[in-house]
Amino acid sequence: MLLSQEYHFRLYYQKKEDTISVLMDNNDPYPYSFEFFDEPKGANMRSLRELFSSKFAIEGNTSGLILAKFVPLDAKKPFTIKDVSFFKVKKIFFKVVVGNIWKTDYDENYVYDLPYAKKEKFLLYQGYDGNETHQGQNALDFSMPIGTEVLAAREGYVIELKQDSNTGCPEKKCVNQGNFIKIIHPDGTIAEYYHLKMNSSKVKFGDKVEKGQTIAVSGNTGWSSRPHLHFMCYLPKPKGKNISIKTLFRIDNGDKAKFLNPGNAYKRNY
Ligand SMILES: [Zn+2]
């Protein structure tokens, strides 16, 4: 069963002799985190686990993850999984988030590419925990003219994007008008590229993106006081609680890995 065209996970049960297992497949290449509000129950069956785990993550490209297992109380009588509502894929039965929200480790030594083309040099006008709009946020703002090519700083998969806005203003009320692309990386971190130009996306939902691939062009949409690119990398957490992280970048000829500081212009010569 397909929840939507966006999610390719499948919840099902399998009967093998006297045992009924509740299983899940994830055919997407990245993890999901689930929180269920209900649990499967057996009729004339007992669970082989103390408790069904209502909160769990499933890694990408996984099949047959066992969520619960039941054996009959009396095998001579009919036995089945009782609560069929559990299998109805409706959002009210569970919450789902892209990424593993319980993962706390990531590749801290990974070196990102600057998110723009070779020979380009842009000023980082606001850095980590910047007092304009980045309070408590490990985000970077590169000043760049509208229409500058934005390149993926690291490879991954497109998990979210918006490109239908043509509105921007320097106030918080415009925060939801920003066009963006989010890419999940192999270590489970997610990068967001914000304020992109309307309808400029070169990628679509679910696409595999290579490091250095052009993904869109920059703009001035959303909560933005000047044309710029906002880049932030984070560990996914439940709504609004993402943990942003500082990341190393290759600068100049590509032989140096540095954390970027505001007030400096960084050239990409690789
Ligand atoms: Zn920003």
Residues whose N, C-alpha, C, O or C-beta is under 5 A from the ligand:
A	BS01	ZN	A139 L140 D141 H230
